[in-house]
């Protein structure tokens, strides 16, 4: 549901991004305020932590948080110099991601000073802000590693790269349906997990091949 809303709101931006690349100045001027929006929205999200929405009811703060990150991703990969920059400084991005993840763990589990009035749970605002920062830093770190070490000319790698965005969009409902069906069979958890991953991957790749790869949608989704 959230992805459908995102695409409805950003279709002009996506189409423009498919036609031409943005400059680094445009990316920086857009991504900085968007990240600030994501951090502020994170503090208003329901629950003690940031979670992936798995329901059809749209929460405004959750929508703003994920929509901001969605737009950052759109502009990042529509900026000509950004992906090469990730590959060139991949080690720095990995260090930044590790530091942000360690800081998040410290705030959640290791710092008695950042605590709520009960003295038991860490302060929600601190956790939400740290999670937002760590989310972006870890996403950049992982992307940088893949750009550095898997940015090769190979048919399989190229195909999976093109199908990855579509797979990300459609995998959630398939995963829920297949996992629900497997849970009724009483099979070992390890086997069920392996089967769900393998079967959903096959479904996503087949749907990409049949519905996206040779259609105009490929200009946006591949």
N, C-alpha and C positions, 0 to 999 in steps of 0.2 A: 504493500500500500504506500509506504513512504517513497519507494523508488518511483512509483507511478506519479506521485505528486511532484517529485524532483524533476522528472523528465518533462512533465507538463509545464513547469515553471521555467525550465532552462532550455527548452527546445531551440529558441533563437540563438542562444549562446553556443549550444552544441553545433548547430548548423554553421554558424560563423567560424567556429573553431575548426570544423572539417574543411572549410574553404581556404583558410589562411592561418598562418601562425602568428601568435602574439609575441611582442618583444618582452625582454626581461623586466623593463621598467613597468609595463602594464601588469605583469604578474605580481611584482612586489607591491605595487600600489593597491592591488585588489586583494591579495592574499593576507596582508597584514590586518586590515579591518575585519576581514572574514574570520580570521583566527580569533580576534578579540570577541567577535560575536559568539563564536563557539565556546570560548571560555566562560563568558557571562551566561550563556544559555545553559551550560553544564551545571551551574550553581542552582538553577531552578528546576532541574529534572527530578522527577519523582524517584523515591527510593534512596538508599544509602550510597549507591554507586551508579556509574554509567553502565547501562545495559543495552543490548540490541533489542529493538522493538519486535515482538513476536505476536502482535495483535493488530486488529484493524482500526481500533480507536486511536486517533491522532492526538498526541500531546503536543502543545505548542512549543515548549522548551526542547523536547526531544526532536521535533521537526526542525527547529532552528539550528540545533547542534549538528545534526547529521547533514542538513542542507548546506551549512557553511563548509563542512569538510568536503562535501560533494563538489561544490563550486571550486574550492581550492584545487581539488584533483583535476577538474576540467581545465582550469587555467594552467596548471602545472604541466600537463602533458600536451597542451596546445602552445606551449612556449618553446620555441626552437632550441634555445640554449640550456634549458633546464635539465633534461635527461642526461646530456653529456656531462653537465656539471656534477650530477649525482655520481656518475661513474668515475670521474676524475678525483673526487674527494670522498670516495666511499668510506675510507677508514675513519675520517672525521665524523661522518654521519653515524657510523656504527658506535663510535665513542659517545656521541651526543645521545643516541638512543639508549645506550647502556646506563649512562648517568641519569637520564630522566626516569628510566625504569627502576633504578636503585632508589632514587628520591621518592618515587611513588610507594615503593615497598616500605621505606623508612617511615613515611607519613602514616601509612596504614597500620604497620605492625611494630615499628621500633622506636617511635618518638613519644614519650609520655607527656611532653609539653604541648603537643598539638592534640588535644582531646576535648571531648564535649564535657558538659557539666557533670555528667554521670561518671566520668573518669574511666569509662570502659570502651566506648566506641570512639574512633578518631572523628574529628570535626568533619562534617559532611562537605562543607565548602572547600576545605583544604584538599580533601580526597578528590572531589570533582575537578578542581582546577588542575591538580597534579595528574589526574587521569587524562584530561584533555591534552595537556602538554606532552605526556608520555605517548599518547596515541599518535600524534603527529610525528614526534621524533622517531618512534619505532617504525612507522610506515615509511618514512624517508630512509631509515637505515636499511630495512629489508629491501626496499626498491633499489637502493644504491648497490647493495651486494649483488642482486640479480642483474643489474645493468653492467656491473663490472665483470662478472664471471659467466653470465649466460647470454651476453649480447653477441651471439655468434650466428653466422649464416648456416642454418641447418633446417631442413624442411619441417622436422617434428617440432623444434623449438619455435619456429616461426608460426606454425599452425596453432600451437597451444597459446602463444602470445596473443594471436588474433582472437582466439576463442575465450580468453580468460575473462574479459569484461562481461560478455554475454553469460558465461558460467556464473560469475559473481551475482548477476542480476536474478537469474532464474533458479539458482540452486536451493534456496530456502524452502519454497513450497514442495519441491521434489523430495528434499531431505525429510521434511515432516511426514509426508505421505508414506515414503518407503520405511522410515523408522517406526511409524505407527503400525504398519503391516508386519514388520519383523518382530515387534514386541509381543505380538499375539502368538508367535510360533514357539516360544519358550526355548530358543536356541541359545548357545553360549554367547555371552556378551562380546567377546573378542571376535567371534565369527560374524555376529550381527553388525558390529562396527565396520569390519572390513567389507562386508557385502554392501552396506549402505553407501560407503565411500565409493566403491567400485561401480555400483549400479547407477548412482546419481551422476557420477562423472561421465559414464557412457551416455546417459540420457541427455545431459547438458551438451556434450559434443555432437550427438546426433541432431539435436534440435538446432544447434548452431549451423551445422552443415545444411540442413534442410530449409531453415527459416531465415537465415541471416547471410551466410557467406556469399551467395550469389544474388543478393537482393540489394536495393538502395540502402537498406538498414546498415549494411556493412560500412558505409561511409562514416557512420556515427559510432557503431558498436564494435567495429573491428579495427 
